[in-house]
Amino acid sequence: MIDPQLLRENPDSLRRSQEARRASVDLVDEAIAADQARREAITAFESLRAEQNAVGKTVAAAPKDEKAALVAQAQELSARVKQAQHEVTAAEEEFARVVGGLPNVVLDGVPAGGEADFVTLREEGAVPRFDFEPRDHVELGELLDAIDLQRGVKVSGSRFYFLKGVGARLELAIMNLALDRALEAGFTPMITPTLVTPEVMSGTGFLGEHADEVYRLRDDDLYLTGTSEVALAGYHADEILDLSGGPLRYAGWSTCYRREAGSYGKDTRGIIRVHQFQKLEMFSYVDPADAVAEHEALLALQEGMLRSLGLAYRVIDVAAGDLGSSAARKFDVEAWVPTQDAYRELTSTSNCTTFQARRLDTRYRTASGKTAPVATLNGTLATTRWLVAILETHQQADGSVVVPEVLRPYLGGLSVMEPVA
């Protein structure tokens, strides 16, 4: 949720943000009106309640011939107070509904526009060139007996798969490398729940315009998470955190689920866009003044992973209209996929400022002793999709794949994955 004070004191910043997102500017005016109506309802209620209290004090001391009239007046005021209280509740609910529909305010410098309007910040690494026709990750996975798509479809339907043999080991190697990097950077490892309550899912901003991406278990009123960010954001809900020693950093390892609604016909081959995958997600709770620096630190960890895996990549500044509701700024890191002759997103990191914390009531104690919402940030350090870029980038003419040196200790020293006869 946005800062109500910002709505009252600087609504133009919200209007600019909505314009950059290509979203409704009128929603800002609706929010201002709802806030005004809420405050007027509260003022009216408090005025009536004060009058009720004053009349109540006079009833006991009133002469007998005046008491009946005062009692009637008190009863009338009691009914009016109850009605005013109902009106306050309705006004607060309407305010929460309208303001809850406003996405986070984008930070200065974020590109305006939609998905195609990103800005490339840098390109790193040499794009791989081959003196043979490169195979895609599906063909390589079959040669290595590492990915079984047909049986995944047989067992679970489209966009499911089995990782098998060296494929399963490779995924675990990537995840464990990421976990070690996170530990070195001071993150606390977490195995998170993958089912969460509606309050937590909504609090992180995932039940807005992208709600159709989320699997819901209606009988249990729970949601399957598409990232451990959700559970980690809910971990400190309704708490006051001690940030005197610096940010609280967690690395959540979980299975993730996404419906991929609306993606029919996109990336249907292979394991780029699937319904279930593994992910190690970094999550930070920080003083809002330190959020930009923390965002750069998360990005540096992601880039370090891709460099050590020998992948060519680029970093893009995602345009405002493609941020999602929670992020105020997001960087995507895209690796080169040879058979697609293009960069494809492997990971992203988002600065959500205080947006999620306000919804989940997560605060910290400031130097003055008062409490204020924390800033939350997230970033993926490894996920199943990374296999695509690794297999295609490091393939050889005979269908074998060279294992990046940094992964070999996690694979018992294996240096080359060989085709299975």
N, C-alpha and C positions, 0 to 999 in steps of 0.2 A: 504494500500500500504506500502511496505517496505521502509525503509530509504535509499534514493539513495546514501547518503554518505557511508552507510554501504556496499553497493554494490561495491563502488569504493575502499574503504579502507580495507575492511575485507571480501572479497567474500568467503573465506573458511568457515566463520561462516554460511553463507547461504547454502553452499554445505553440511555442517554437518547437518543442519536443514532439508534439503531435504532428505538426507540419513535416518535420524531418522523417517521422515514421510513416508518413502518408496516411495518417489516421484522423479520426474525427476531432476537429478543433471545438466543435459545438459541445462535446462531452465535458470540456473544461468549464464552460458556462453553466451547464447542467449541474456540475459538481459545486460550483460557487453558489448557485441558487439553493441546492440541497443543504449546503452548510449553513446558509443564512436561515433557511426554514428550521433547521435543527436548533440553532442557537435561539431563535425567537420562541420556539416551543419550550425550550428549557427555561427561558426567562419568564414566560407566562406561567409555567408550572410553579416555579419558585416564588413568584409574586402571590399566587393564589394560596400556596402552602403557608406563606408568612401571614397572610390575612386570616387563614384558618386558625393558625396558632394564636393569633391575637384575640380572635373572637372566643376561642376555647378558654382563654384565661379569664375572660369577663363573665362567662356563664356561671361559674361557681359562686362568684361574689355578687351576682346581680340580685336586685330585689325580686321578691316572688312574682310580682305583677309584670316584670320585664323578662323573666326567665324563659317563658314559653316562646316568645318571639326570638330570643337569642338562640335557643335550641334549634328552632326552625332554620334560622340563618346559618348555624353551624352545620346542620344536616345538608342544606343546599350547597354550602362551600365544600363539604366532604365529597359530594357527588361531582362538583366541578373539578376538584383536585384529581379525583380518579380519572375523569375524562381527559384532563390535561396530561396526566401521566401516560395514558394510552397514546395521546398525540405525540408525546416525546419519544416513546418507544417506536412508533411508526416513522417519525422523522429521522430517528437514528438509523433505523433499518434501511430507509430510502437513501440516506447519506452513504451508508456502508455499501449499498448496492451500486450506486453511481460511481463513487470514488474507487471502489474495488474494480471497476471496469477500466480505470485509467492505468496504462502501463507505466513502468518506471521512466523517470525523466532521463533522457540520454545525456551523456557528458559532452562537454564542449569538444569539438574536433571530430566527433563521430560523423561519418559520411551520411548525407541524406539520401533517401530513396529506398528501393527494394533490393531483392536478392542479387540483381546484376550490377548494383551500384557500389560494390565493395571497392576498397582501395588496397592495392598490393603494397605492402610495406617493405618487403625484401624477398629475394630468392636465394636459396643456399644450396650448395652441393652441385655436383655434375650430373646432369640428366643422363641416364644410362643409354649407351648406343650398342647395338649388337651387329655382328657380321653374319647373323642367321635370323630366320623369322621367329620372333619371340612367341612363346606360348602364354596364354592367359592363366590366371591362378586356378581356374577350374581344371584345365587340362593338366597343369603341373600337379595339382592336388590328386588327380586320378593316377598319374604316373607314379607318384610317390606313395600311393595308397594312404593319403593323408586326409582327404576330404571325400565324404560320401554323400552326395546330394540326393541321389535317387532314393536311397533308403530313408533319408530324412523326410522326403516328401511322402513316402509310403507310410511312415510311422505317424507323422504329425501334419502333413499338408505342405502347401507351397511356402517357400522362404524359410524352411527348416533344413537342418543338415546334421551330419555326424562329423566330428573331428576324430581321426583315428590314428593310432600308431604315432608316427613322427609328427603328424599334424596336431594331435592333442598335446604332445610333449612341447612342441614349438609354442603353442599358446601359453602353456604354463611357464615356459622359459621367459617369454616376454612379460608376463604378469609378475613373475618373481623378480626380474630385473627392475621393473618399475617400483615394486614394493621396496627393494633395497635402496633405490634412489630416493624414495619418499622418506624412508627411515633416516638416511644420511642428512636429509634436509629438515629433520625434526618433526615429521608427521607421526601421529599415533595411528598404528594400523587398526582397522575396524572391519569385522565381518558384519554386514548390516542386514536388517530385515528387508525382504523384498515385497512385503505386503504392508501397506500403511493405511491409516484412517483418512476419511475425506478431509478432515481438518488440516492434516499435515500436507496432503497432496494439494489442497487449495492454497494453503499458506505459502507454498513454494512457487505458486503461479502456474501450475501445470494443468489447471482445470479451466483455463480461459479458452482462447481461440484454438488451442491445440488439444483440447480435451478428447477429441476423437482418436488421438494417438495412444490413449491410455486404456489398458485392459482393466475392466471392473468386475469384481465378484459381487454381484448384487445381493445374493442370499446372505453374504457376510458383511456387506457394506464396507468392503476393503478394495484397495487398488494395488495392482502390480506396478512396481516402479520401473521406469525406463532408465534410471541412473540412481546410484546410491546418494547423489546429491539430495534427494528428497528425504531419505531417512536421516542423513547427517544434518540437514537443516532443521528437522524436527527434534533432533537429539537434545538440544538446549532450549526448546520452546518453553515459554513461561518462566524463564530463569534470568537471574542477574549474574553475569560472568565477571570473573576477575581477570582483567587483561593487563594488570600491572607488570607481569613478566613477559608481555608481548602477545602476539596472536596465538589463538588456539587452532592447531592444524590437525586435520584428520585425513587418513587415506582409506577410503571405503572400497572393499573388494566385494563385488556382488554379481550375481546373474541379473541381467536386465531384460526387460520385455517391452516391445513396441509394436503397435498394431500396423504401423506403416500405412495408415489410411490415406487415401488420395495419392499413393505412389504407384498405382498400377501402371505397368509398362516401363517403370524406371528401375534400372539396375536389377532386373529379374534374374540375371545370370550370376551364379556364384554367391558369395557371402558378403557382398558390400552392403546390401540393405535387407536385413533379416529380422525375424520376430524375436529371437533370443540370442543373447551374446554375453560374454564376460567383459567386465570393465573395472579398472582401478581408477577411482575418482578422488582427486584432491579437493578438500573443502577447508576454508579458512574463516574464522571469526576474528575480526580485527577492529581496532579503533577506526572510525570512518576517515580520519585524517591520514591514515596509512594505507588506505585501500588501493590507491593507484600504484604505489610501490609494491604492494603485495601482488597485484595483478601482473606486473612485469616479472616478479619472481616466479610465479606459476608458469608464465610463458617461457621463461628461460629454462625451467626444468623440462618442459615439453620439447623444446628445441634440442636440448642436450640429449634426450632420448633418441630423437630422429637422427641426429648427427652420428651418435654412437652405433646406430643400426645401419649406417651407410646409405641413408635415403636422401634423395634430392627433394627439397620441399620449398614452399613459399609460405609467408605469413600474410594474412589479409586482415584488414580492419573492416569488420562486417557493417554493412549499412544499417541505418536505424530501423528501417521497415522489416529487417530480417533478424532482429535481435531476440524476438520473443518478449513476453510481457515483463519478465523479471530483470533482464540485463540492462544496464545503463551503457555498457560497452562490452564488445566481445571480439576476441581475436580467434580466427580459425587458422590452424596449421594444416596445410594440404600437401600430401606427398605425391610425387610423380608416379603414375601408373603407366608403364610402357605400352601395354596393348591398347590402352584408351587414348594414348598420346595427349594426356591431360593431367593436371593436378586434381586430386580428389581429397576431400576432407578426411583426415585421420583423427583429429582432435581439436578441441576448442577450449577456451577459458573465458569466463564471464565475471565481470564486476557487477554485482547486484546491489551495490551500495546498501542502503538500509531498507530496501523494499521488502525483502522476505522477512527480515527481523521485525518490522512493524506488524506484519500480518501474524507472525508467530509469537510476538511479545518477548523477544530475546533482547536483553539490554546489558549494558555494562555500567560500572560506576566510574564517573568522570573524576578528574582531579579535584573538582569542587565538592565531591561527595554526592552529587545528584546522579540520577540514572538517565541513560539515553540509549536509543537503538544502536546496536552494533552494525557493522557492515559485514556482508557475507560474500565470499567469492568461491568459484569452483573451476576445476579444470581436469580433463581426462589425461592420465599419464600412460595408459595402455588399454587396448581393447581388441576384440577379435578381428576387427577389420584390418588391423595392422598386418595380418598375415598376407593380405592381398599384395601390398606394396613390397614386402620382404621377399615373397616367392618370386614375383615378377622381376624385381630389380636384380636379384642375385642368381638368376637362372643361368644355366650353361646349355650349350647346343644339344647335349644328349638328354636333356630333361632333368638333370641333377640340379641341385640348388646349393650354393655355398652358404654356410651358416655364418652370419656376422660374428666376428671374433668375440664380441662382448657377451654373446648368448651361449658360447660353447661350454663354459663351466656349468651352466644349467642343463646341458644336454649330455653330460658325461664325457665331455671332450669331443663330441661329434663335430667334424668340420665340414662335411658334405652330406647332404641328404640325397641318397641315390634312388633312381627309379626301381620299383619292385617288379620283378619278372612276372 
